[in-house]
Amino acid sequence: MSGNVTETITTVYTACDYNHLEAGDQEAVLRYQRRNGPQDVEVMLIAEDRTPPVIKEVSIGAYEVSTTDQAVPVTVTIIAEDNITAYPELAYALMPEGKEPGTKDWIKGISTWDADITQNGTWVAYCKDESGNVATLEKQLIVVDNKPPVVDVSLAYDTWCQENKIHVDATDGMSVEYCYSCDQTGEDTGWSTRNEHTVTDNGTWHVKVRDAVGNITEQEISVDNIDRQAPVIRSITSKQR
């Protein structure tokens, strides 16, 4: 207002120091320079853990597949590791595909526990560290099987032959066995893993397919094109020219 001009010059110096911080809270000292000398200030450095655990393996203990629609108890083991969270602090869960684990579903501190498997299909193993990072790994499980195998039976030859072969194409979620028998010939092969059987006589064959829990599908097939008889010469005649 007096018309006198006062010029003020302000100089600002900045400095940056970068450090790699491990996840978690760490106490540190920040030092900066003032006119009257250096000044130390205590600070808390906070670094976030954004790396999920790594699930190495998911194993399900031995169990019997049920033929009725009911929960099957199993023993679950999840082997996992994390770069920050100690092993006893990891949490685990096993859920059917499409269902997220709730608070009560997490198991903390132990990697082996008993669980009930309520349905066939894809189950998802979870592992969560202390920062909330979650790793997953899928596992296919079949605990209930009350459906017999789907079977298609056919013959290798549909024309006259000296021997034929029965071929069985079976579809099932488990391993299957085959049995071939014929009342006319008295043959019965018993159960085996062979999905083909050679037939040397005509007759009606009973083909059974059984899965690992005892569900059985049975079909019949008739073999009537085997001819093992040589022609019979009735007479020989000659013609006069």
C-alpha positions in Angstrom: 0.0 0.0 0.0 3.0 2.3 0.6 4.3 1.4 -2.9 7.4 -0.2 -1.6 8.0 -3.7 -3.1 9.6 -6.5 -1.0 10.8 -9.5 -2.9 10.8 -12.9 -1.2 12.6 -15.9 -2.7 11.7 -19.4 -1.4 13.8 -22.4 -2.3 12.5 -25.9 -1.7 14.6 -29.0 -1.9 13.0 -32.4 -2.1 14.5 -35.9 -1.8 13.1 -39.4 -2.4 14.4 -42.6 -1.0 13.0 -46.0 -2.2 13.1 -49.1 -0.2 11.7 -52.6 -0.7 9.4 -53.3 2.2 8.3 -56.7 3.4 4.6 -57.1 4.0 3.4 -55.9 7.3 3.9 -52.9 9.7 7.4 -51.8 10.3 8.8 -49.0 12.5 11.4 -46.7 11.0 13.1 -43.3 11.4 12.7 -40.5 8.9 15.5 -38.0 9.0 15.3 -34.6 7.2 17.5 -31.5 7.3 16.5 -28.3 9.0 18.3 -25.0 9.3 19.3 -25.9 12.9 20.4 -29.4 11.9 19.0 -32.8 11.1 15.6 -33.8 12.5 14.5 -37.4 13.2 10.9 -38.5 13.2 9.6 -41.9 14.0 7.3 -43.3 11.3 5.3 -46.5 10.7 5.8 -48.1 7.3 2.9 -50.2 6.1 3.4 -52.6 3.2 0.5 -54.7 1.8 0.8 -58.4 0.9 -0.9 -59.0 -2.4 0.6 -62.4 -3.3 -1.7 -65.4 -2.7 -0.5 -68.7 -1.3 0.5 -71.5 -3.6 -1.4 -74.8 -3.3 1.0 -77.6 -4.1 -1.3 -80.6 -3.7 -4.9 -81.5 -2.7 -5.5 -85.1 -1.7 -8.7 -87.0 -0.6 -8.3 -90.0 1.6 -9.7 -93.4 0.6 -13.5 -93.6 0.7 -16.3 -95.9 -0.6 -18.5 -94.6 -3.3 -22.1 -94.7 -2.2 -25.0 -96.1 -4.3 -27.4 -93.9 -2.4 -27.7 -90.1 -2.6 -26.1 -89.2 0.8 -23.0 -87.3 2.1 -19.8 -89.3 2.1 -17.2 -88.5 4.8 -13.6 -88.0 3.5 -10.3 -86.8 4.8 -9.0 -83.7 3.1 -5.3 -82.7 3.0 -4.1 -79.4 1.4 -0.4 -78.8 1.0 0.3 -75.0 0.5 2.9 -72.4 1.2 3.0 -68.6 1.4 5.8 -66.0 1.2 4.7 -64.1 4.2 2.1 -65.9 6.3 3.5 -68.7 8.5 2.2 -72.2 7.9 0.1 -72.4 11.2 -1.7 -69.1 10.2 -3.0 -70.3 6.8 -6.7 -71.1 6.5 -8.2 -73.8 4.3 -11.6 -74.7 2.9 -13.1 -77.2 0.4 -16.4 -76.2 -1.4 -18.4 -77.4 -4.4 -17.9 -75.4 -7.5 -19.9 -72.2 -7.6 -20.2 -71.8 -3.8 -17.8 -69.4 -2.0 -16.6 -70.4 1.5 -18.3 -68.5 4.4 -16.8 -67.6 7.8 -17.7 -71.0 9.2 -16.2 -73.0 6.3 -12.6 -71.9 6.9 -10.3 -74.3 8.8 -7.3 -72.5 10.3 -4.0 -73.9 11.6 -4.5 -77.5 10.3 -4.2 -78.7 6.7 -5.9 -82.1 7.2 -9.5 -82.4 8.4 -12.6 -84.5 7.9 -15.3 -83.2 5.5 -18.6 -84.4 4.0 -18.8 -84.6 0.2 -22.4 -84.1 -0.8 -22.3 -84.2 -4.6 -20.3 -85.4 -7.6 -18.4 -83.0 -9.8 -15.9 -80.3 -9.3 -14.8 -79.3 -5.8 -12.6 -76.3 -5.1 -9.8 -76.3 -2.5 -9.1 -72.9 -1.0 -6.0 -71.5 0.9 -6.1 -68.0 2.5 -3.2 -66.1 4.0 -3.4 -63.5 6.8 -3.8 -60.6 4.3 -6.9 -62.2 2.8 -5.2 -63.4 -0.5 -6.8 -66.6 -1.7 -5.5 -69.4 -3.9 -7.7 -72.2 -5.4 -7.2 -75.6 -7.0 -10.0 -77.7 -8.5 -10.6 -81.4 -7.7 -12.9 -83.9 -9.5 -14.8 -86.1 -7.1 -17.3 -89.0 -7.5 -18.8 -90.0 -4.3 -22.3 -91.2 -5.3 -22.9 -93.6 -8.2 -26.4 -95.2 -8.5 -26.5 -95.3 -12.3 -25.6 -98.4 -14.3 -23.2 -98.1 -17.2 -24.5 -97.1 -20.6 -23.8 -100.0 -23.0 -23.8 -100.6 -26.7 -23.2 -104.2 -27.9 -22.3 -105.0 -31.5 -20.9 -107.8 -33.7 -17.7 -107.5 -35.7 -19.3 -109.3 -38.8 -22.8 -109.3 -40.1 -22.1 -111.8 -43.0 -21.3 -115.5 -42.9 -18.1 -116.3 -41.0 -16.4 -119.1 -39.1 -16.2 -117.1 -35.9 -17.5 -113.7 -34.8 -16.6 -111.2 -32.1 -18.9 -109.4 -29.6 -17.7 -105.9 -29.0 -19.0 -103.8 -26.0 -18.8 -100.0 -25.8 -19.5 -99.0 -22.2 -19.7 -95.5 -20.7 -19.5 -94.9 -17.0 -17.8 -92.5 -14.5 -15.9 -95.4 -12.9 -14.0 -98.5 -14.1 -16.1 -101.4 -15.5 -15.9 -105.2 -15.9 -17.5 -107.4 -18.5 -19.1 -110.9 -18.4 -20.3 -113.0 -21.4 -22.5 -116.1 -21.2 -24.6 -118.3 -23.5 -27.2 -120.8 -22.3 -27.1 -122.8 -25.6 -23.4 -123.4 -25.4 -23.0 -123.4 -21.6 -20.2 -120.8 -21.8 -19.6 -118.3 -19.0 -16.5 -116.1 -19.0 -16.9 -114.7 -15.5 -16.0 -111.0 -14.9 -13.0 -109.6 -16.7 -11.7 -106.2 -18.1 -12.0 -107.4 -21.7 -14.6 -105.5 -23.8 -14.5 -108.1 -26.6 -15.3 -111.8 -26.7 -14.7 -114.2 -29.6 -17.7 -116.5 -30.4 -17.4 -119.8 -32.3 -21.0 -121.1 -32.1 -24.4 -119.5 -32.8 -26.6 -118.7 -29.9 -28.0 -115.9 -27.8 -25.4 -114.2 -25.6 -26.0 -112.3 -22.4 -23.6 -109.4 -22.0 -23.2 -107.9 -18.5 -21.3 -104.7 -17.6 -20.7 -103.9 -14.0 -19.1 -100.7 -12.6 -16.9 -100.4 -9.5 -19.8 -100.0 -7.1 -21.9 -102.9 -8.5 -24.3 -101.2 -10.8 -25.0 -103.6 -13.7 -26.3 -103.3 -17.2 -27.3 -106.4 -19.1 -28.1 -106.8 -22.8 -28.6 -109.7 -25.2 -27.3 -110.2 -28.7 -28.0 -113.1 -31.1 -25.2 -114.7 -33.2 -26.6 -116.6 -36.1 -24.1 -116.1 -38.9 -21.4 -118.6 -37.9 -21.0 -121.5 -40.4 -18.3 -124.0 -39.5 -19.8 -126.9 -41.5 -18.0 -127.9 -44.7 -20.2 -128.6 -47.7 -21.5 -132.2 -48.2 -21.0 -133.7 -51.6 -24.1 -135.9 -52.3 -23.0 -137.3 -55.6 -20.7 -136.9 -58.6 -22.0 -137.2 -62.1 -20.3 -136.9 -65.4 -21.8 -135.8 -68.7 -21.2 -137.6 -72.0 -20.2 -135.4 -74.8 
